[in-house]
Amino acid sequence: MQTGTHLLQLKNGFRLFTRTVGHGPVKLLCLHGGPGSNHTEFENFAAELGEDRVQVTMYDQLGSFFSDQPDFSRPENQHYLTLDYYLSELEEVRQQLGLDQFYLLGHSWGGLLAQEYALKYGQHLKGLVIMSMIDNIGEYTPHVNALREKILTPAQVSYMQGVERAEAFDDPEYQHLVDVLNRHFVCRHPENGPRQLVPTTATAVYNHFQGNNEFVMVGTLNGWDRRQDLHKITLPTLLMFGEYDTMPLAVARRMQRTLPHARLVLTPDGGHCHSVDNPSAFFHNLGQYLADVENDQFTTY
């Protein structure tokens, strides 16, 4: 596959940013989180895994910072704000890039999308990496509510709930408390992460699917649930979570038991963005998984 940065022209006329780094025989396609984040969280993956061993491809989904950003308020564009669209977009990206028998890694929302892809298009995959995403939303919401009760005072939790009822999310104190929660559970070491001089989140996409922040789930992803289908994914699967993840680790352990061929690893001192929080542990686990599958030595330990 050609390396470097390219714009893919989709059949719908929009263009997506793509970047491929490395020339190794192992092909890894990465799906960013959000929804509405971007590829920059994967920029160091090829260097960390070894460019002579792993070729890493990443792309910005429609609406994200480096790809085309349609006006989603227009009726003719609203059908793009669906899980079905982003799943079909992923398959078109795969086809245009010429990928087959590759590894698919999805982080957060990308992990949700990766599960959907494995269920529908699993014949194209050699392995699956689900990074900080469980198999349903119903178990996520009460867990993140419980997390903030661990860190904040009852008065602070009550204040946040009042702001959420009023949908006054721009409230400065509310945003300060979100920042406190993010530092504990989302990205514990943001100093390690990529930096931009302007905000890069596609808020229209994020707000539509999620809500205002990671601790408010009021978007259209509510009700998503693949618990009854998870056992159908028979690929060698790596479940990766941070020690302090926003995702419930008890559910991650149940997923490992449900999946026929899955390994679960936790990144110490990691939050939801644990590849940034503790890269040495994260890439050790990811590299070991890829090597084990390639050498036909994958075990679920």
N, C-alpha and C positions, 0 to 999 in steps of 0.2 A: 504494500500500500504506500502511496506517495506521502512523504512526511511534510511537515510544515503546516501553515495556516491557510485555510481555503473557505470559500463561501459555497455552500450547497444550494442549488436552486431547486426548490420543491415543486411538485406538480401543481400546488395551489398558487404558485407565483412568488411566495415569500422565500427569503434567503436565510440560511442558518450558518452561523460561525462554527467552524470545526478546526481542530488542531490535533495533529498526530506527531508524537515524539518517540524516538527509538527505532531500532531496526531488528529487534529480537524476534524469534520465531513464535513466541507466545503473544497472542493478540488479546488486549484488554480494552473494552469500551466502558467508559464511565458516565454515569447519569447523575447530574447535580441535584441538589436538594431545593428546598423552597416550599412550594413551587415558586419560581421566579428568581432563584439564585442564578449562578453562572458557573462556568467551567473552571474558574481560577483556583478552586480548592484542589484541583487535580494537576496543577502545573508541575509539581515536583515529583509526581508518581514515577515517571520513567527513570529519572535520575536516582531515586531511592531504590527502585526495584532492579535497576541495571538495564541501561539502554541496549546492551548487547543481548539481553535475555528476553525483555518484555517490550512490546510496542504498545504504547498507550494512546488511545484516541478519546477525545472529549468533544463535546459540542454544547452550544447554548440553545436551549429549547425556544420555541417561538414566544416572543414577548420578552425574553431575557436580554441582558444588557448589550451583548455583542451581536445579537441576531436582530432580524426585523421585529419591530414593535408595532403591531397593528393597533388601531384605536378600538379597544374592546367594548367601548360604549356604543358603538355602531351595531345595529341589529345584524348586519351581514357578517360580522366578525365574532359574534357571541358563541357560535357553534364550535369555535376553536377552544373555548374554555371548558373542555370536557376531558375526562379520563380517556375516553375512546379516541379522541383526536390525538392526544399525546402518545398513546400506544401506537396508533397508525403512523405517526411521525417518526417514532423510533424505528419501526420496521422499514420505512422508506429510507431513513439514514443508513441503516444496515445494508440495504440493497445498493444504494449509491456508493457506499464505501467498499463494497465487495467483501464484506465480512461473513465468514461462516466457520462454525466450530471454534467460536471465540468465547472468552470469559466476559460476563456482564456484571459490572459492579454498580450498584445504586445506593446513594446516600439519602436517607430520610425519605422525602417524596420520591426521589429516584429509586429507593428501595421498594417502595410501593409499586412503582412502574415496572421495576425489574421482576417482581413477583407476577404481575399481570403478563409480562412478556414471556416468562418461562412457562406459564400455563398455556399460552396461545401459540407461541413460536419456539418452544423448547427444543425442537429438532435442530435449530441453528446453533445451540449453545454447547460448549464443552464443560462449563462450570458457571456457578452463580454465586455472587457475593452480595449479601444483604447487609448493609451498613446502617445501623441505628434506625431500623424500622421493624415494627411488629406486623402481624397479619390482620389486624383490625383496628378501627378507631375507637370502638366502644371501651376498650380497656386502657386506652391512652388518656382519655379525658379525666377520669377520676384520679389517675396517677399523677398527672401534672398539677392538679388541684392540691393533692396531698403534699407534693414537693414544696409548694410555696408555704404551706402551713409549717413545714419543718424549719424554714429559713426566716420567715417574716413573723412579726408579732401579730396577735389576733387583730389589733387595730389596723395594721397595715393590710392584712388580708381583706378585712371589711372595707377598707378604703378602695382597694382595687376592685372589689366586687361592685361597689357603688358606681365607680367610673364605668365599669363594663355594662351595668344596667342602663346607664345614661348614654352609652356609646360616645363618651367624651375622651377618646383615646389620646388626644393631644395634650392632656393634662400633664404638666411637667413632673409633678410628684409621682404620678402613675408611671411615666416613662422611666423615672429614676428607679422605681421598684422593679420594673421589667429588666433594667440593666443589671440590678443586683442579682436577680434570678438567672439571667443569661450567664453571668460570670461564674455562678455555681454549677449550672447544669447544661448550658449550651456550648459555650467556648470558654474553658477555664484559663487558657493561655493565649488570648488574642494577639499578644505580641509576636507569636510565632506565625501568624496567618498572613495572607495577602492583604495589601492595603490599596485603597483607591482614594482619590482626593474628593470624589463626589459619591453620593449614595448610588448603589448599583442594583438594589433589589427591584424587581418588577412588581411594584406594590399592587397593581390591578390584578395580576395573576395570583399573587400571594393572598391578598384579601379575599378573593373569590373562593379559593379552595380551602384556605385555613382560617383566616380572621386577621386580627390586628397584630398578634404576636404568638410565640410558641405556647403560651399558657392560656390561650383562648381558642377553642375549636368550635367555630360557628359557621364554617364554610361548607361548601358542597361535598367535601370529603366525608362529612358526617354520615355514618351508616355504612361506610366501606368495610367489608368483612370477607376475608378469604379463609377463615378457619376451617370450613368444611372442605376446602379444595387443596389445602396446603400439601397434603400427603401425595398429591398427584405429581409434585415436583420431585423427580427421582435423580436429578443431577447431583454431582458432588457440590455441596452447598456450604459456604462459610458464612456464619452469622457473627457479625462484629459489632460490639457495643462498648460504650465507655463505662467505666466504673461508676460514674455519676450521671449517667445518661438521663435524658428526659423520658426515654422509653422504659417501661417496666421490665426489669430483668427477669422477673418470675415468668413473664410471658415469653421472653427469649428462650428460657430453659424449656418451656413447654413446646415451643416451636422446634427445638432441637430433637425432642422426643417424637414429634409428629412427622417431621421430614424423614424419609427413609435413609438419607445419606448426608447427614449434616454434622458440622463441627461448630462449636460455639467458643468464641474467645472474647475476653474482656480486656480493654486497654486500661492499665492502671492510671489513675489521676486524669482520666479522660471524661469529658462531657459528651454532648451530642456530636460535637465536631472533634472527635478524638484523634483523627489523623493530624490535626493541627496541635492538639494539646500534648500528645506524647508520640511524636513521629517514629522514634526508634522502636518502641514496642509495637506500634501499629504496623509498620512496614515489615518488621520481623515476622509477624503473624501472617500477613498477606503474602509475603514472599514464600514462606514455608508452605502455605496452602497451594500456591501455584506450582511449586516444585513437586509437591507430593502428588498432585493430580497428573502432572506431566510424566512423572516417573512411575505412575500406577502404584503409588504407595499411600494413597489417601485413606486415612482412618478417621473415625469420628471422635476418638478419645474424649 
